[in-house]
Amino acid sequence: MTQTTLSTSNKITPVPLDWKKWLGVIPFFLFAILFLLLPSMRLFVGSFTDNEGRFTVGNILQLFEQKSILDAYWLSIRISAVTAIGGGIFGFLLAYAVTIGGLPRPLRSMLITFSGVASNFAGVPLAFAFVATLGRTGIITAILKNVFHVNIYQAGFNLYSFTGLTLTYMYFQFPLMVLIMAPALDGLKREWREAAENLGATTFQYWSQVAMPILLPSLLGAMILLFGNAFGAYATAYALTGGSLPIVTIQIGAQIRGDVLHNPGLGYAMAMGMVFIMAISLAGYSWLQRVSERWLR
Amino acid sequence: MNLATSQTASKVLKSKGQEAKPQNRKIPVWSWFWFILGALYFILPLYATLQFSLQMKRDEITLLAYQKAFEDPQFIKTFTYSNLLALATIIAGIVLFVPTAYWIRLRLPQARRITEFITFLPFVVPAIILVFGLIRIYSTPVKIPFTDIELFQPLTTTHFGTNILIVAGYMVLAMPYMYRSVDIGMRTVDVRTLTEAAQSLGASWFQIITRIILPNIRASLLSGALLTFAIVVGEVTLASFLGVNAFGPYLFLLGQHLAYQPAALSFVTFLLTWMAMGLIQLFTGGQGQAAGAH
């Protein structure tokens, strides 16, 4: 009886031909091709094309020869690495404090909400907020000067510099870390700790031999994600420094406005170099994420 | 008997736990330390912005900066425009992503991996690279490859074309968050059964999507929409390179000339982001999401 109904329902809705099923996703793929793949391909092809339109690898080679370009990459990598490691450690400690660190429960949801906001609070408003805080007339600058008699600007600090940009990026970096690490820390099972303690492990031993090996992939993965997050940032840096700090995104921005490198192909190559670094870091992130899911899910 | 012993056992365990607690209940000094440090990092820049924005008159707390900022017709214009862009992005995103995710779940699981890969790509291609490519492609007449047949005029030369371009760009930027939240929303409802039920009652595809699927995933739709809103209003990179009169570039330019109004508007932007994220928390009760319009 059931079999007959099954077979009739099969007849009523015959399995459509395979290619017809793909019609349903054509708009999406068309969109992706037109506004994501085609623009990326254009830059890719451009980076292998010389001024006369012939194939060349000269642009790629020139990336490694021109000092200003190498410096830009190096500056971007340094800023991204420092904010990824610093923001990563700080974010981890914060996530630890509100998950298993023994802080009252309401603080946890407060921190998570605030992290959601702060990791999305970037660009021009963030830059202005830091000018109001650590700029020449910023509040912290004034407090340090008037109360502690320390003039940080005379001491060599400058908001519109490497240090300043790093401090500003931190504002969206460590909240992102909190958002990624809080669920991972929740995944640490109480039983593991109890088992370790029953076997006579000290807190240090538990952390170094049980918890850390489990957390390490997601910790590293999250830091790599933070690296990519800072590496691709443009608006915050531009709003803060007005383009005076030549990180890669700023250089590419200048190249878009006008051919400052006097070689369009080199500009495309520079953009492709960025995509390359982003791709590597995100591949690393998703690989580590998969490794960490073995234990933390 | 067994039950009784296990109950007493659990009681013993519980009381043991309670005995052990006071020992662990030492105030977690380090946790507090990091938490307070984090809270200061969060709050100080906001406090500084607020404080600064209230000082337009000497020795007096005043909302004058806010009043002046809001009165600027340019502000009203750009802010309205950015909100319209956000709305267009959200609607176009829903129209494109919901049927796609639905169809893949229902009939085309083999397209799953490639779609996931595509929705992940915008993380690899940052906004500055995306706009670079978009400008290079769409600032010249678009031709059929290898021929001289023009498909359409350059998009960047007309208002309408630029609007299409920027909404499409924002859709790409928002795609990882929006597509995923739609997809996750569909994971929690049984799409197949719902579809079969609707079909057996004679519903058309359009009816299934608008009357059955959309209402069932409204929580995740809403969180995706709010996140998109937070990304788009205030976005600078795409807007400034495509030369549109949006709120982000306006705020940036304002900061070049004035001091107090930009601080006031920055604080307002923060409140808006806060509102969007708070609403997401409210609707999903989840961990909140992180975006990347940096």
Interface residues (C-beta under 8 A of the other chain):
Chain A: T13 K21 W22 G24 V25 P27 F28 F29 F31 A32 L34 F35 L36 L38 P39 S40 R42 L43 G46 F90 L93 L94 Y96 A97 V98 G101 G102 L103 L107 S109 L111 I112 T113 F114 S115 G116 V117 A118 S119 N120 F121 A122 G123 V124 P125 L126 A127 F128 A129 F130 A132 T133 G138 I139 I140 Y169 M170 Y171 F172 F174 P175 L176 V178 L179 A182 P183 G228 N229 A230 F231 G232 A233 Y234 A235 T236 Y238 A239 T249 I252 G253 Q255 I256 R257 A271 M274 V275 M278 A279 L282 S286
Chain B: N24 P28 W30 S31 W32 W34 F35 L37 G38 Y41 F42 L44 P45 L46 Y47 A48 T49 Q51 F52 L96 F97 P99 T100 W103 I104 R107 L108 A111 T115 I118 F120 L121 P122 F123 V124 V125 P126 A127 I128 I129 L130 V131 F132 G133 L134 I135 R136 I137 A168 G169 M171 V172 Q199 L227 A230 I231 G234 E235 V236 T237 F241 G248 L251 F252 G255 P262 A263 L265 S266 F267 T269 F270 T273 W274 A276 M277 G278 I280 Q281 Q287 G288 Q289 A290 A291 G292 A293 H294
